[in-house]
Amino acid sequence: LVTDVIMPPIGLLLGGADFKNLKLVLKAATLEKPEVTLNYGQFINTTIDFIIVAFSIFMVVKEINTLKKKAAK
């Protein structure tokens, strides 16, 4: 849900920003070994996904608690 439905409009609002490919090359690739990278873009995407999911769960729990209080009255 987050990846396919929520993130595309957010990316559109941010000017088509896609953080997946952001990385810092620590050591360049050689013929024998691949490059060593720090993939901070993937970390940013994962963090944004987590915040969206956490906020969604918070809103659902808040609404359930409101409905329980109304039912108790």
Secondary structure, 3 states (H helix, E strand, C coil): CHHHHHHHHHHHHCCCCCCCCCCEEEECCCCCCCCEEECHHHHHHHHHHHHHHHHHHHHHHHHHHHHHHHHHC
